[in-house]
Amino acid sequence: MCLSAEVDLVAGLVISGAGIDALRHAENRREIAVAAMPVVLGAHQLVEAVAWWGLEGRVPEVAGEIAVWAYLLVAFGLLPAYVPAAVARLETDAARARSMRHLAVIGAAVSLVLVAAMVRGPVEAAVGGRFIAYEVDLSYGGLVVAGYVAATCGALLLSSHRIILRFGLFNLAAVGLLAWLQTSGFASLWCAWAALGSLGLALRLRHGSLVDDHSRGLGRPVTN
């Protein structure tokens, strides 16, 4: 994904559709927030398709600028807190759920820092080959990125449910690869990778539950 606007468009439609189907198969309220991830991430790719078109001059400039801001508000303002909070809601082990909620707080702090940087400006986007390179003026960027990864991947890796753990490993692999490549398209490529990985969640819900019958956790179950 992230090869072109057209690829983002097709991927976004497929992943969003799979997410809507996943929501239909969610067995209880605790699964809804995680089941909604493919919808959120699929819609995110659709927004980036409009950002592509704006940068290529195929839609009015203002439409492209709005798409860039909308894309970054989801990537920077929503996902760092949403992912750990959603996974904590699903978690059946009390100790793990508590740790995930702590990570959600870290994610919320990261979101505040990133959105504040966007508001201060400048926010820039440019086509960087086969991805969009997004840039904001950010102090202590390495620390912020570490907090972002800890909040998102960390919460997934803490899960006592195998499908969530696998999703976390899938995303952590992207972090390692992109860090090694040192690509300026980190945000674009990682979000695309996560969107693709979320199809696993949708498929699992279509054929069963996200919650394992026998989870890895040994603590007391969460009752909610």
C-alpha contacts under 8 A as a table, 3 or more apart, distances in Angstrom:
res1	aa1	res2	aa2	distance
1	M	4	S	7.64
1	M	7	V	5.93
1	M	8	D	6.20
1	M	11	A	7.17
1	M	189	L	7.73
1	M	192	A	6.13
1	M	193	W	7.61
2	C	5	A	7.38
2	C	7	V	6.53
2	C	8	D	5.86
2	C	130	R	6.23
2	C	131	F	5.19
2	C	132	I	7.64
2	C	188	S	7.07
2	C	189	L	6.50
2	C	192	A	6.60
3	L	7	V	6.11
3	L	8	D	7.46
3	L	130	R	4.55
3	L	131	F	6.04
4	S	7	V	5.25
4	S	8	D	6.35
4	S	49	A	7.63
4	S	52	W	7.22
4	S	130	R	6.53
4	S	131	F	7.31
5	A	8	D	5.11
5	A	9	L	6.06
5	A	48	E	7.34
5	A	49	A	4.37
5	A	50	V	7.22
5	A	52	W	5.34
5	A	53	W	6.61
6	E	9	L	4.95
6	E	10	V	6.22
6	E	49	A	6.89
7	V	10	V	5.29
7	V	11	A	5.95
8	D	11	A	5.13
8	D	12	G	5.77
8	D	45	Q	5.31
8	D	46	L	6.15
8	D	48	E	6.82
8	D	49	A	5.38
9	L	12	G	5.14
9	L	13	L	6.23
9	L	45	Q	6.68
9	L	46	L	5.25
9	L	49	A	5.61
10	V	13	L	5.24
10	V	14	V	6.21
11	A	14	V	5.20
11	A	15	I	5.98
11	A	42	G	7.06
11	A	45	Q	7.02
11	A	46	L	7.98
12	G	15	I	5.29
12	G	16	S	5.81
12	G	41	L	7.70
12	G	42	G	4.22
12	G	43	A	5.79
12	G	44	H	7.19
12	G	45	Q	4.84
12	G	46	L	5.01
13	L	16	S	5.23
13	L	17	G	5.97
13	L	42	G	6.61
13	L	43	A	7.62
13	L	46	L	7.22
14	V	17	G	5.19
14	V	18	A	6.18
14	V	42	G	7.47
15	I	18	A	5.03
15	I	19	G	6.08
15	I	38	P	5.89
15	I	39	V	6.74
15	I	41	L	7.57
15	I	42	G	4.83
15	I	195	A	7.09
15	I	196	L	7.31
15	I	198	S	7.85
15	I	199	L	6.44
16	S	19	G	4.93
16	S	20	I	6.24
16	S	38	P	5.90
16	S	39	V	4.38
16	S	40	V	7.35
16	S	41	L	7.42
16	S	42	G	4.46
16	S	43	A	6.11
17	G	20	I	5.17
17	G	21	D	6.36
17	G	39	V	7.29
18	A	21	D	5.09
18	A	22	A	6.12
18	A	38	P	6.99
18	A	39	V	7.58
18	A	199	L	6.90
18	A	202	A	5.93
18	A	203	L	7.76
19	G	22	A	4.80
19	G	23	L	6.25
19	G	35	A	6.73
19	G	36	A	6.19
19	G	37	M	7.11
19	G	38	P	4.54
19	G	39	V	4.59
19	G	42	G	7.81
19	G	199	L	7.62
19	G	202	A	5.76
20	I	23	L	5.17
20	I	24	R	6.49
20	I	36	A	7.55
20	I	38	P	7.95
20	I	39	V	6.31
21	D	24	R	5.11
21	D	25	H	6.57
21	D	202	A	7.30
21	D	206	R	7.32
22	A	25	H	5.15
22	A	26	A	6.30
22	A	35	A	5.79
22	A	36	A	7.57
22	A	201	L	7.79
22	A	202	A	4.80
22	A	203	L	7.29
22	A	205	L	5.52
22	A	206	R	5.98
23	L	26	A	5.17
23	L	32	I	6.44
23	L	35	A	5.47
23	L	36	A	6.34
25	H	205	L	5.86
25	H	206	R	5.81
26	A	29	R	7.54
26	A	31	E	5.85
26	A	32	I	6.17
26	A	35	A	6.74
26	A	205	L	6.34
26	A	209	S	7.30
27	E	31	E	6.91
27	E	209	S	6.85
28	N	31	E	5.74
28	N	32	I	7.08
29	R	32	I	5.32
29	R	33	A	7.97
30	R	33	A	6.98
30	R	89	R	5.69
30	R	90	L	5.14
30	R	224	N	7.83
31	E	34	V	5.60
31	E	35	A	5.86
31	E	89	R	7.68
31	E	90	L	5.87
31	E	210	L	7.11
32	I	35	A	4.88
32	I	36	A	6.01
33	A	36	A	5.22
33	A	37	M	6.90
33	A	86	A	5.08
33	A	87	V	7.81
33	A	89	R	7.69
34	V	37	M	5.37
34	V	83	V	7.80
34	V	86	A	5.49
34	V	87	V	6.41
34	V	90	L	7.52
35	A	38	P	6.85
35	A	201	L	6.97
35	A	202	A	6.79
35	A	205	L	7.59
36	A	39	V	5.25
36	A	40	V	6.31
37	M	40	V	5.08
37	M	41	L	5.96
37	M	198	S	6.78
38	P	41	L	5.08
38	P	42	G	5.62
38	P	195	A	6.36
38	P	198	S	5.25
38	P	199	L	6.50
38	P	201	L	7.65
38	P	202	A	6.92
39	V	42	G	5.11
39	V	43	A	5.99
40	V	43	A	5.25
40	V	44	H	6.10
41	L	44	H	4.83
41	L	45	Q	6.51
41	L	191	C	7.40
41	L	192	A	7.89
41	L	194	A	7.42
41	L	195	A	4.96
41	L	198	S	7.78
42	G	45	Q	5.24
42	G	46	L	6.59
42	G	195	A	6.08
43	A	46	L	4.96
43	A	47	V	6.31
44	H	47	V	5.15
44	H	48	E	6.39
44	H	71	Y	6.27
44	H	74	V	7.30
45	Q	48	E	4.99
45	Q	49	A	6.34
45	Q	192	A	6.97
45	Q	195	A	7.84
46	L	49	A	5.09
46	L	50	V	6.83
47	V	50	V	5.34
47	V	51	A	6.49
47	V	67	A	5.68
47	V	68	V	7.83
47	V	70	A	7.21
47	V	71	Y	6.13
48	E	51	A	4.72
48	E	52	W	6.15
48	E	67	A	6.58
48	E	68	V	7.06
48	E	71	Y	6.31
49	A	52	W	5.05
49	A	53	W	6.37
50	V	53	W	4.98
50	V	54	G	6.17
50	V	59	V	7.74
50	V	63	A	7.42
50	V	64	G	5.99
50	V	67	A	5.98
51	A	54	G	5.06
51	A	55	L	6.29
51	A	63	A	7.76
51	A	64	G	4.67
51	A	65	E	7.01
51	A	66	I	7.96
51	A	67	A	5.03
51	A	68	V	5.43
52	W	55	L	5.23
52	W	56	E	6.17
52	W	64	G	7.35
52	W	127	V	7.56
52	W	132	I	7.49
53	W	56	E	5.03
53	W	57	G	6.04
53	W	58	R	4.89
53	W	59	V	5.70
53	W	64	G	6.68
54	G	57	G	5.10
54	G	58	R	5.89
54	G	59	V	5.20
54	G	60	P	6.44
54	G	61	E	5.50
54	G	62	V	7.81
54	G	63	A	6.50
54	G	64	G	3.80
54	G	65	E	7.06
55	L	58	R	7.72
55	L	61	E	7.66
55	L	64	G	6.56
55	L	125	A	7.95
55	L	126	A	6.79
55	L	127	V	7.05
56	E	59	V	7.99
57	G	60	P	6.92
57	G	61	E	6.93
59	V	63	A	6.55
59	V	64	G	6.85
60	P	63	A	5.39
60	P	64	G	6.70
61	E	64	G	5.17
61	E	65	E	6.27
62	V	65	E	5.02
62	V	66	I	6.15
63	A	66	I	5.19
63	A	67	A	6.20
64	G	67	A	5.02
64	G	68	V	6.23
65	E	68	V	5.11
65	E	69	W	6.33
66	I	69	W	5.17
66	I	70	A	6.03
67	A	70	A	4.98
67	A	71	Y	5.93
68	V	71	Y	5.13
68	V	72	L	6.25
68	V	125	A	7.22
69	W	72	L	5.20
69	W	73	L	6.00
70	A	73	L	5.08
70	A	74	V	6.38
71	Y	74	V	5.42
71	Y	75	A	6.25
72	L	75	A	4.85
72	L	76	F	5.47
72	L	77	G	7.28
73	L	76	F	5.24
73	L	77	G	4.73
73	L	78	L	6.60
73	L	115	V	7.05
74	V	77	G	5.39
74	V	78	L	4.80
74	V	79	L	6.19
75	A	78	L	6.19
75	A	79	L	5.61
75	A	80	P	7.67
75	A	187	A	7.41
75	A	191	C	7.40
76	F	79	L	6.50
76	F	80	P	6.83
76	F	110	V	7.89
76	F	111	S	5.49
76	F	114	L	5.83
76	F	115	V	6.56
77	G	80	P	7.01
77	G	81	A	7.95
77	G	108	A	7.94
77	G	111	S	4.57
77	G	112	L	6.94
77	G	114	L	6.96
77	G	115	V	5.97
78	L	81	A	6.07
78	L	82	Y	5.80
78	L	111	S	6.95
79	L	82	Y	4.89
79	L	83	V	5.66
79	L	152	T	7.56
80	P	83	V	6.14
80	P	84	P	7.30
80	P	104	A	7.18
80	P	107	G	4.36
80	P	108	A	6.40
80	P	110	V	6.92
80	P	111	S	6.30
80	P	148	Y	5.83
80	P	151	A	5.96
80	P	152	T	5.78
81	A	84	P	5.93
81	A	85	A	6.19
81	A	103	L	7.86
81	A	104	A	4.76
81	A	105	V	6.88
81	A	106	I	7.54
81	A	107	G	4.38
81	A	108	A	4.85
81	A	111	S	7.26
81	A	151	A	7.16
81	A	152	T	7.73
82	Y	85	A	5.21
82	Y	86	A	5.90
82	Y	104	A	7.24
83	V	86	A	5.26
83	V	87	V	6.21
83	V	104	A	7.65
83	V	151	A	7.71
83	V	152	T	5.73
83	V	155	A	7.53
84	P	87	V	5.14
84	P	88	A	5.96
84	P	100	M	5.58
84	P	101	R	6.66
84	P	103	L	6.30
84	P	104	A	5.03
84	P	107	G	7.74
84	P	151	A	6.20
84	P	152	T	5.90
84	P	155	A	5.11
84	P	156	L	7.16
85	A	88	A	5.08
85	A	89	R	6.24
85	A	100	M	6.87
85	A	101	R	6.06
85	A	104	A	5.50
86	A	89	R	5.15
86	A	90	L	6.65
87	V	90	L	5.16
87	V	91	E	6.19
87	V	97	A	7.94
87	V	100	M	7.33
87	V	155	A	6.85
87	V	156	L	6.79
87	V	159	S	7.37
87	V	164	I	7.96
88	A	91	E	5.04
88	A	96	R	7.71
88	A	97	A	4.72
88	A	98	R	7.45
88	A	100	M	5.39
88	A	101	R	6.23
88	A	155	A	7.72
89	R	97	A	7.36
90	L	211	V	7.54
91	E	94	A	7.46
91	E	96	R	7.11
91	E	97	A	5.56
91	E	159	S	6.56
91	E	160	S	6.96
91	E	161	H	7.75
91	E	222	V	6.97
92	T	97	A	7.30
92	T	160	S	7.52
92	T	217	G	7.91
92	T	220	R	7.78
92	T	221	P	4.69
92	T	222	V	4.80
92	T	223	T	7.59
93	D	96	R	5.45
93	D	97	A	6.09
93	D	160	S	7.16
93	D	217	G	5.65
93	D	218	L	7.05
93	D	219	G	5.31
93	D	220	R	5.59
93	D	221	P	4.51
93	D	222	V	5.64
94	A	97	A	5.08
94	A	98	R	6.16
94	A	219	G	6.08
94	A	220	R	5.41
94	A	221	P	5.40
94	A	222	V	4.92
95	A	98	R	5.16
95	A	99	S	6.40
95	A	219	G	6.18
95	A	220	R	7.46
96	R	99	S	5.14
96	R	100	M	6.21
96	R	158	L	6.37
96	R	159	S	6.95
96	R	160	S	7.83
96	R	217	G	7.63
97	A	100	M	5.00
97	A	101	R	6.25
97	A	222	V	7.60
98	R	101	R	5.14
98	R	102	H	6.44
99	S	102	H	5.06
99	S	103	L	6.36
99	S	155	A	7.87
100	M	103	L	4.93
100	M	104	A	6.19
100	M	151	A	7.97
100	M	155	A	5.25
100	M	158	L	7.46
101	R	104	A	4.84
101	R	105	V	6.47
102	H	105	V	5.18
102	H	106	I	6.56
103	L	106	I	4.92
103	L	107	G	6.06
103	L	150	A	7.16
103	L	151	A	4.83
103	L	152	T	7.95
103	L	154	G	7.64
103	L	155	A	6.68
104	A	107	G	4.82
104	A	108	A	6.09
104	A	151	A	6.14
105	V	108	A	5.03
105	V	109	A	6.32
106	I	109	A	5.12
106	I	110	V	6.24
106	I	147	G	6.65
106	I	148	Y	7.97
106	I	151	A	6.27
107	G	110	V	4.99
107	G	111	S	6.14
107	G	147	G	6.83
107	G	148	Y	6.14
107	G	151	A	5.12
107	G	152	T	7.49
108	A	111	S	4.98
108	A	112	L	6.29
109	A	112	L	5.13
109	A	113	V	6.38
110	V	113	V	5.17
110	V	114	L	6.18
110	V	144	V	6.20
110	V	147	G	6.49
110	V	148	Y	6.32
111	S	114	L	5.12
111	S	115	V	5.97
112	L	115	V	5.28
112	L	116	A	5.95
113	V	116	A	5.17
113	V	117	A	6.26
113	V	144	V	7.94
114	L	117	A	5.08
114	L	118	M	6.36
114	L	138	L	7.53
115	V	118	M	4.93
115	V	119	V	6.24
116	A	119	V	5.07
116	A	120	R	6.20
117	A	120	R	5.13
117	A	121	G	6.09
117	A	136	V	6.47
117	A	137	D	6.18
117	A	138	L	6.01
118	M	121	G	5.01
118	M	122	P	6.76
118	M	123	V	5.96
118	M	136	V	6.18
118	M	137	D	7.67
119	V	122	P	7.89
121	G	136	V	6.56
121	G	137	D	6.56
122	P	136	V	6.03
122	P	137	D	6.52
123	V	134	Y	7.51
123	V	135	E	5.97
123	V	136	V	5.00
123	V	137	D	7.59
124	E	134	Y	5.80
124	E	135	E	5.11
124	E	136	V	6.54
125	A	132	I	6.53
125	A	133	A	5.51
125	A	134	Y	4.48
125	A	135	E	6.26
126	A	132	I	5.63
126	A	133	A	5.34
126	A	134	Y	6.79
127	V	130	R	7.31
127	V	131	F	6.04
127	V	132	I	4.54
127	V	133	A	6.12
128	G	131	F	5.38
128	G	132	I	5.46
128	G	133	A	5.73
128	G	184	S	7.89
128	G	185	G	7.27
129	G	132	I	7.69
131	F	185	G	5.99
131	F	188	S	6.55
131	F	189	L	6.93
132	I	185	G	5.88
132	I	188	S	6.11
133	A	184	S	5.52
133	A	185	G	4.49
133	A	186	F	7.60
133	A	187	A	7.71
133	A	188	S	7.02
134	Y	184	S	7.54
134	Y	185	G	6.79
134	Y	187	A	7.07
134	Y	188	S	7.55
138	L	141	G	5.65
140	Y	143	L	5.52
140	Y	144	V	6.43
141	G	144	V	5.08
141	G	145	V	6.08
142	G	145	V	5.16
142	G	146	A	6.14
143	L	146	A	5.04
143	L	147	G	6.24
144	V	147	G	5.08
144	V	148	Y	6.17
145	V	148	Y	4.92
145	V	149	V	6.19
146	A	149	V	5.22
146	A	150	A	6.05
147	G	150	A	5.04
147	G	151	A	6.05
148	Y	151	A	5.28
148	Y	152	T	6.23
149	V	152	T	5.29
149	V	153	C	5.44
149	V	154	G	6.76
150	A	153	C	5.73
150	A	154	G	4.57
150	A	155	A	7.26
151	A	154	G	5.46
151	A	155	A	5.93
152	T	155	A	5.60
152	T	156	L	6.58
153	C	156	L	5.14
153	C	157	L	6.10
153	C	168	G	5.22
153	C	169	L	7.64
153	C	171	N	6.62
153	C	172	L	6.18
154	G	157	L	5.15
154	G	158	L	6.27
154	G	168	G	7.51
155	A	158	L	5.20
155	A	159	S	6.72
155	A	168	G	7.90
156	L	159	S	5.47
156	L	164	I	5.75
156	L	165	L	5.53
156	L	167	F	6.93
156	L	168	G	4.66
157	L	164	I	7.39
157	L	165	L	4.95
157	L	166	R	7.87
157	L	168	G	5.23
157	L	169	L	6.90
158	L	165	L	7.12
159	S	162	R	7.47
159	S	164	I	6.18
159	S	165	L	5.72
160	S	164	I	7.90
160	S	165	L	7.31
160	S	212	D	7.97
160	S	215	S	5.04
160	S	216	R	4.61
160	S	217	G	5.20
161	H	164	I	5.61
161	H	165	L	6.28
161	H	210	L	7.14
161	H	211	V	5.81
161	H	212	D	5.46
161	H	215	S	5.58
161	H	216	R	6.84
162	R	165	L	4.99
162	R	166	R	6.08
162	R	212	D	7.01
162	R	215	S	7.69
163	I	166	R	5.15
163	I	167	F	6.25
163	I	200	G	7.62
163	I	201	L	6.90
163	I	204	R	7.67
163	I	210	L	6.68
164	I	167	F	5.02
164	I	168	G	6.26
164	I	201	L	7.71
164	I	210	L	7.68
165	L	168	G	5.01
165	L	169	L	6.28
166	R	169	L	5.02
166	R	170	F	6.04
167	F	170	F	5.02
167	F	171	N	6.30
167	F	197	G	6.31
167	F	198	S	7.17
167	F	200	G	7.61
167	F	201	L	7.91
168	G	171	N	5.18
168	G	172	L	6.05
169	L	172	L	4.96
169	L	173	A	6.10
170	F	173	A	5.34
170	F	174	A	6.80
170	F	194	A	7.86
170	F	197	G	6.81
171	N	174	A	5.16
171	N	175	V	6.54
171	N	190	W	7.60
171	N	193	W	7.07
171	N	194	A	6.06
171	N	197	G	7.59
172	L	175	V	4.99
172	L	176	G	6.42
173	A	176	G	5.24
173	A	177	L	6.23
174	A	177	L	5.06
174	A	178	L	5.96
174	A	190	W	6.35
174	A	193	W	7.06
175	V	178	L	5.36
175	V	179	A	5.94
175	V	190	W	7.22
176	G	179	A	5.18
176	G	180	W	6.14
177	L	180	W	5.14
177	L	181	L	6.23
178	L	181	L	4.93
178	L	182	Q	5.80
178	L	183	T	6.10
178	L	186	F	6.36
178	L	190	W	7.89
179	A	182	Q	4.89
179	A	183	T	7.22
182	Q	186	F	7.98
183	T	186	F	5.87
185	G	188	S	5.38
185	G	189	L	5.91
186	F	189	L	5.36
186	F	190	W	5.77
187	A	190	W	5.41
187	A	191	C	6.04
188	S	191	C	5.48
188	S	192	A	6.24
189	L	192	A	5.09
189	L	193	W	6.12
190	W	193	W	4.97
190	W	194	A	6.13
191	C	194	A	5.01
191	C	195	A	6.09
192	A	195	A	5.03
192	A	196	L	6.29
193	W	196	L	5.17
193	W	197	G	6.19
194	A	197	G	4.95
194	A	198	S	6.10
195	A	198	S	5.17
195	A	199	L	7.12
196	L	199	L	5.72
197	G	200	G	5.80
197	G	201	L	7.70
198	S	201	L	5.20
198	S	202	A	6.62
199	L	202	A	4.98
199	L	203	L	6.14
200	G	203	L	5.15
200	G	204	R	6.10
201	L	204	R	5.13
201	L	205	L	6.28
201	L	210	L	7.39
202	A	205	L	5.24
202	A	206	R	6.30
203	L	206	R	5.08
203	L	207	H	6.57
204	R	207	H	5.38
204	R	208	G	5.82
204	R	209	S	6.61
204	R	210	L	6.51
205	L	208	G	5.03
205	L	209	S	5.32
205	L	210	L	6.21
209	S	212	D	7.27
211	V	215	S	7.70
212	D	215	S	5.35
